[in-house]
Amino acid sequence: LNSALQNAPPLLAHAVSSPKCVEKLEDSMSAVTRIAALLLSLMCSAARKVTVRSAGFGSPTGGLVEFLVDGAQLNVPLGRGMNVAVLQSDGTLREFGVFDTHENDAEALARFLQGLRPGVLVMIGANDEAKGGLTAEAREAIADCGGAKIDSLEYRGAYALIGIKGGVALSEQVFSSDEGVAEAVAEYPPAVIER
């Protein structure tokens, strides 16, 4: 406070340098600091850990996709292609979809992702084979969820993304089919996710 007063215009410095004014300013700054610390503590203490694991058909697992929230696997029907889990801010499942992008579900995947509200948490994992029918529009929709590496996905490759609709990736990994399991892991405070 003293250094701030030294750089203040003389009239203002004189006005706020009275003991009563300084005491009020220090009390206010202390209250703001306590509130900020409390909010930060609440956000950090409730952080969720999310994980996506993916492997293509050529991997030793013969294809794999898993979605985990705080270590618990989501109970969802998985399938070939891109599997997409959309989470609520509290870590519960909002929506889930399986899109056989090896065949012809790329347009449906693009519509699904384009229809999401900005700010939602999106988890995407490739299972078995997801590249064959993946269109430019579908890749753009994945990129809008943070998928900067989607163009590197190979035939029967592994792809895992945790992103925020609107273009921010929290974690992303892509492997060729013989490199093993791609794993995206991230922690987020629920307050940053759209409700």
Backbone hydrogen bonds in HBPLUS format (Angstrom, degrees):
<---DONOR---> <-ACCEPTOR-->    atom                        ^
c    i                          cat <-CA-CA->   ^        H-A-AA   ^      H-
h    n   atom  resd res      DA  || num        DHA   H-A  angle D-A-AA Bond
n    s   type  num  typ     dist DA aas  dist angle  dist       angle   num
A0005-LEU N   A0001-LEU O   2.98 MM   4  6.27 150.8  2.07 150.2 158.4     1
A0006-GLN N   A0002-ASN O   3.06 MM   4  6.34 142.0  2.21 143.9 153.9     2
A0008-ALA N   A0005-LEU O   3.25 MM   3  5.02 155.0  2.32  96.8 104.2     3
A0013-ALA N   A0009-PRO O   2.87 MM   4  6.03 167.8  1.88 164.9 169.0     4
A0014-HIS N   A0010-PRO O   2.94 MM   4  6.07 157.7  1.99 148.3 153.7     5
A0015-ALA N   A0011-LEU O   2.99 MM   4  6.21 154.5  2.06 143.1 150.3     6
A0016-VAL N   A0012-LEU O   2.97 MM   4  6.21 162.4  2.00 160.3 163.0     7
A0017-SER N   A0013-ALA O   3.03 MM   4  5.83 116.9  2.45 135.6 149.4     8
A0022-VAL N   A0018-SER O   2.93 MM   4  6.15 168.7  1.95 166.9 170.6     9
A0023-GLU N   A0019-PRO O   2.99 MM   4  6.10 159.3  2.04 145.6 151.1    10
A0024-LYS N   A0020-LYS O   3.08 MM   4  6.37 157.5  2.13 145.5 151.0    11
A0025-LEU N   A0021-CYS O   2.91 MM   4  6.19 161.1  1.95 154.5 159.8    12
A0026-GLU N   A0022-VAL O   2.91 MM   4  6.10 164.8  1.93 154.3 158.2    13
A0027-ASP N   A0023-GLU O   2.93 MM   4  6.12 157.4  1.98 148.5 154.9    14
A0028-SER N   A0024-LYS O   2.94 MM   4  6.13 158.9  1.99 147.6 153.3    15
A0029-MET N   A0025-LEU O   2.87 MM   4  6.10 162.5  1.90 153.6 158.4    16
A0030-SER N   A0026-GLU O   2.90 MM   4  6.00 153.7  1.97 144.1 151.6    17
A0031-ALA N   A0027-ASP O   2.92 MM   4  6.17 154.7  1.99 147.2 153.8    18
A0032-VAL N   A0028-SER O   2.96 MM   4  6.20 161.2  2.00 151.5 156.3    19
A0033-THR N   A0029-MET O   2.96 MM   4  6.12 159.3  2.01 146.4 152.2    20
A0034-ARG N   A0030-SER O   2.95 MM   4  6.19 156.7  2.00 147.3 153.5    21
A0035-ILE N   A0031-ALA O   2.94 MM   4  6.18 161.0  1.98 151.5 156.4    22
A0036-ALA N   A0032-VAL O   2.90 MM   4  6.08 166.7  1.91 153.9 157.7    23
A0037-ALA N   A0033-THR O   2.94 MM   4  6.09 159.4  1.98 148.0 153.8    24
A0038-LEU N   A0034-ARG O   2.94 MM   4  6.13 154.1  2.01 146.2 153.2    25
A0039-LEU N   A0035-ILE O   2.91 MM   4  6.16 166.6  1.92 157.7 160.6    26
A0040-LEU N   A0036-ALA O   2.95 MM   4  6.09 165.2  1.98 150.6 154.9    27
A0041-SER N   A0037-ALA O   2.91 MM   4  6.02 154.8  1.98 142.8 150.2    28
A0042-LEU N   A0038-LEU O   2.91 MM   4  6.17 159.0  1.95 152.6 157.8    29
A0043-MET N   A0039-LEU O   2.96 MM   4  6.17 162.1  1.99 152.2 157.0    30
A0044-CYS N   A0040-LEU O   2.93 MM   4  6.06 165.7  1.95 151.8 155.7    31
A0045-SER N   A0041-SER O   2.84 MM   4  5.82 158.1  1.89 149.1 155.5    32
A0047-ALA N   A0044-CYS O   3.25 MM   3  5.22 163.6  2.28 109.4 109.4    33
A0048-ARG N   A0188-TYR O   2.87 MM 140  5.45 162.5  1.90 153.4 150.8    34
A0188-TYR N   A0048-ARG O   2.94 MM 140  5.45 148.7  2.04 145.5 155.2    35
A0070-ASP N   A0049-LYS O   2.63 MM  21  4.88 171.6  1.64 161.4 163.1    36
A0050-VAL N   A0186-ALA O   2.79 MM 136  5.47 165.7  1.81 166.0 170.9    37
A0186-ALA N   A0050-VAL O   2.97 MM 136  5.47 158.9  2.01 157.0 161.6    38
A0051-THR N   A0068-LEU O   2.94 MM  17  5.01 154.4  2.00 142.6 144.8    39
A0068-LEU N   A0051-THR O   2.89 MM  17  5.01 165.0  1.91 148.6 150.7    40
A0052-VAL N   A0184-ALA O   2.87 MM 132  5.19 153.7  1.94 149.5 156.7    41
A0184-ALA N   A0052-VAL O   2.90 MM 132  5.19 160.6  1.93 151.8 158.1    42
A0053-ARG N   A0066-GLU O   2.97 MM  13  5.04 158.5  2.02 139.1 144.5    43
A0066-GLU N   A0053-ARG O   2.89 MM  13  5.04 147.1  2.00 139.8 144.5    44
A0054-SER N   A0182-ALA O   2.88 MM 128  5.16 153.5  1.95 150.2 155.9    45
A0182-ALA N   A0054-SER O   2.77 MM 128  5.16 151.3  1.85 161.7 162.2    46
A0055-ALA N   A0064-LEU O   2.86 MM   9  4.79 146.0  1.98 140.8 135.3    47
A0064-LEU N   A0055-ALA O   2.97 MM   9  4.79 148.4  2.07 136.1 130.5    48
A0059-SER N   A0056-GLY O   3.14 MM   3  5.65 166.4  2.16 117.2 121.2    49
A0057-PHE N   A0128-ASP O   2.83 MM  71  4.22 144.3  1.95 129.6 122.6    50
A0062-GLY N   A0059-SER O   2.90 MM   3  5.25 151.7  1.98 112.0 121.1    51
A0074-LEU N   A0067-PHE O   2.78 MM   7  5.64 165.9  1.80 157.4 160.2    52
A0069-VAL N   A0072-ALA O   2.90 MM   3  5.33 160.1  1.94 146.1 146.9    53
A0072-ALA N   A0069-VAL O   3.02 MM   3  5.33 163.0  2.05 120.6 120.7    54
A0081-GLY N   A0127-ASN O   2.96 MM  46  5.26 165.1  1.98 151.7 146.8    55
A0127-ASN N   A0081-GLY O   2.84 MM  46  5.26 149.2  1.94 143.6 154.0    56
A0082-MET N   A0099-PHE O   2.86 MM  17  5.19 138.5  2.03 162.9 153.7    57
A0099-PHE N   A0082-MET O   2.82 MM  17  5.19 160.3  1.86 152.9 159.4    58
A0083-ASN N   A0125-GLY O   2.89 MM  42  5.29 167.1  1.91 150.8 155.2    59
A0125-GLY N   A0083-ASN O   2.95 MM  42  5.29 158.9  1.99 151.5 158.2    60
A0084-VAL N   A0097-GLY O   2.82 MM  13  5.23 167.7  1.84 162.1 165.3    61
A0097-GLY N   A0084-VAL O   2.93 MM  13  5.23 150.5  2.01 146.1 154.1    62
A0085-ALA N   A0123-MET O   2.81 MM  38  5.05 164.0  1.84 151.9 157.2    63
A0123-MET N   A0085-ALA O   2.78 MM  38  5.05 160.0  1.82 159.1 164.1    64
A0086-VAL N   A0095-GLU O   2.88 MM   9  5.08 169.5  1.89 154.7 152.6    65
A0094-ARG N   A0086-VAL O   2.71 MM   8  5.42 161.9  1.74 155.1 158.0    66
A0095-GLU N   A0086-VAL O   3.19 MM   9  5.08 156.6  2.25 131.6 136.5    67
A0087-LEU N   A0121-LEU O   3.05 MM  34  5.49 156.6  2.10 146.5 153.7    68
A0088-GLN N   A0092-THR O   2.75 MM   4  5.37 166.5  1.77 164.8 169.2    69
A0091-GLY N   A0088-GLN O   3.06 MM   3  5.38 164.3  2.09 115.2 118.3    70
A0101-THR N   A0099-PHE O   2.75 MM   2  5.63 121.2  2.10 116.4  99.2    71
A0103-GLU N   A0100-ASP O   3.11 MM   3  5.65 142.2  2.26 108.5 117.4    72
A0105-ASP N   A0100-ASP O   3.18 MM   5  5.09 160.6  2.22 130.1 127.3    73
A0133-GLY N   A0101-THR O   2.59 MM  32  4.99 139.5  1.74 147.5 158.0    74
A0109-LEU N   A0105-ASP O   2.93 MM   4  6.23 154.8  2.00 153.2 160.9    75
A0110-ALA N   A0106-ALA O   2.94 MM   4  6.18 161.7  1.97 149.4 153.8    76
A0111-ARG N   A0107-GLU O   2.98 MM   4  6.26 163.9  2.01 150.6 154.6    77
A0112-PHE N   A0108-ALA O   2.92 MM   4  6.07 159.9  1.96 148.0 153.8    78
A0113-LEU N   A0109-LEU O   2.98 MM   4  6.22 171.5  1.99 159.3 160.1    79
A0114-GLN N   A0110-ALA O   2.86 MM   4  5.95 159.6  1.90 151.3 157.9    80
A0115-GLY N   A0111-ARG O   2.98 MM   4  6.00 137.9  2.16 141.4 151.3    81
A0116-LEU N   A0113-LEU O   3.24 MM   3  5.45 162.1  2.28 105.8 111.3    82
A0120-VAL N   A0117-ARG O   3.44 MM   3  6.26 159.2  2.49 143.8 142.2    83
A0119-GLY N   A0165-LYS O   2.85 MM  46  5.15 165.0  1.87 134.3 138.4    84
A0194-GLU N   A0119-GLY O   2.96 MM  75  4.77 176.2  1.97 121.9 122.3    85
A0165-LYS N   A0120-VAL O   2.94 MM  45  5.49 163.0  1.97 158.5 161.9    86
A0122-VAL N   A0163-GLY O   2.74 MM  41  5.24 175.9  1.75 160.4 161.3    87
A0163-GLY N   A0122-VAL O   2.83 MM  41  5.24 169.2  1.84 159.2 162.7    88
A0124-ILE N   A0161-LEU O   2.86 MM  37  5.04 160.0  1.90 142.1 148.6    89
A0161-LEU N   A0124-ILE O   2.84 MM  37  5.04 152.2  1.92 153.6 157.0    90
A0126-ALA N   A0159-TYR O   2.93 MM  33  5.16 155.9  1.99 146.8 151.2    91
A0129-GLU N   A0127-ASN O   2.78 MM   2  5.81 105.4  2.34 120.3 105.2    92
A0134-LEU N   A0131-LYS O   2.97 MM   3  5.12 165.1  1.99 118.2 123.0    93
A0139-ARG N   A0135-THR O   2.97 MM   4  6.29 159.7  2.02 151.3 157.0    94
A0140-GLU N   A0136-ALA O   2.90 MM   4  6.11 153.0  1.97 147.0 154.5    95
A0141-ALA N   A0137-GLU O   3.01 MM   4  6.25 149.4  2.10 141.2 149.3    96
A0142-ILE N   A0138-ALA O   2.98 MM   4  6.28 151.1  2.07 147.3 154.9    97
A0143-ALA N   A0139-ARG O   2.84 MM   4  6.07 155.2  1.90 145.3 153.0    98
A0144-ASP N   A0140-GLU O   2.92 MM   4  6.17 137.9  2.10 139.4 150.5    99
A0145-CYS N   A0142-ILE O   2.91 MM   3  5.20 152.9  1.98 106.6 115.6   100
A0147-GLY N   A0142-ILE O   3.06 MM   5  5.30 156.3  2.12 133.6 128.4   101
A0146-GLY N   A0143-ALA O   2.94 MM   3  4.99 155.0  2.00 110.9 112.3   102
A0166-GLY N   A0144-ASP O   2.80 MM  22  5.42 153.8  1.86 157.6 166.2   103
A0167-GLY N   A0144-ASP O   2.57 MM  23  4.39 110.6  2.04 135.2 133.1   104
A0148-ALA N   A0146-GLY O   2.83 MM   2  5.86 122.8  2.16 118.5 102.1   105
A0152-SER N   A0149-LYS O   2.91 MM   3  5.49 158.8  1.96 119.4 126.4   106
A0153-LEU N   A0150-ILE O   3.18 MM   3  5.54 167.6  2.19 112.7 116.4   107
A0157-GLY N   A0154-GLU O   2.89 MM   3  4.91 145.3  2.01 137.5 128.9   108
A0158-ALA N   A0175-PHE O   2.88 MM  17  5.00 154.6  1.94 136.1 144.3   109
A0175-PHE N   A0158-ALA O   2.90 MM  17  5.00 158.3  1.95 136.6 142.6   110
A0160-ALA N   A0173-GLN O   2.91 MM  13  5.35 160.8  1.95 162.9 166.5   111
A0173-GLN N   A0160-ALA O   2.88 MM  13  5.35 155.9  1.94 155.0 159.9   112
A0162-ILE N   A0171-SER O   2.82 MM   9  5.23 158.5  1.87 165.3 161.3   113
A0170-LEU N   A0162-ILE O   2.79 MM   8  5.52 157.6  1.84 145.9 153.2   114
A0171-SER N   A0162-ILE O   3.15 MM   9  5.23 153.6  2.22 148.1 147.3   115
A0164-ILE N   A0168-VAL O   2.68 MM   4  5.16 160.4  1.72 160.0 166.9   116
A0167-GLY N   A0164-ILE O   3.11 MM   3  6.19 127.8  2.40 149.8 156.2   117
A0179-GLU N   A0176-SER O   3.09 MM   3  5.46 169.3  2.10 118.4 121.6   118
A0192-VAL N   A0189-PRO O   2.98 MM   3  5.97 171.1  1.99 135.8 137.8   119
A0193-ILE N   A0190-PRO O   3.13 MM   3  5.52 163.4  2.16 115.0 120.1   120
